[in-house]
Amino acid sequence: MPEPAQLYSLVLLALSLHPQHPTTSQCESCAAAWPCDTVRLAYRLREGF
C-alpha cells in the first residue's frame, strides 16, 4: 500500500479511537477535553489530503 494511503488509514483510526463522549464532552480514550490533541492533529492531516 502506498505511504499516503497508510497515513490516511492511520488518521481514520485515530479519529475512530478518540470519539467524543456524549454526556461529558470529553475524549473517551484519553479523557481530555474534546477535541483532544490527537483528534486535532488527525483532522489537520486529513484536511491535507
C-alpha positions, 0 to 999 in steps of 0.5 A: 500500500502506498505511504499516503494511503497508510497515513490516511488509514492511520488518521481514520483510526485515530479519529475512530479511537478518540470519539467524543463522549456524549454526556461529558464532552470529553475524549473517551480514550484519553479523557481530555477535553474534546477535541483532544490533541490527537483528534486535532492533529488527525483532522489537520492531516486529513484536511491535507489530503 
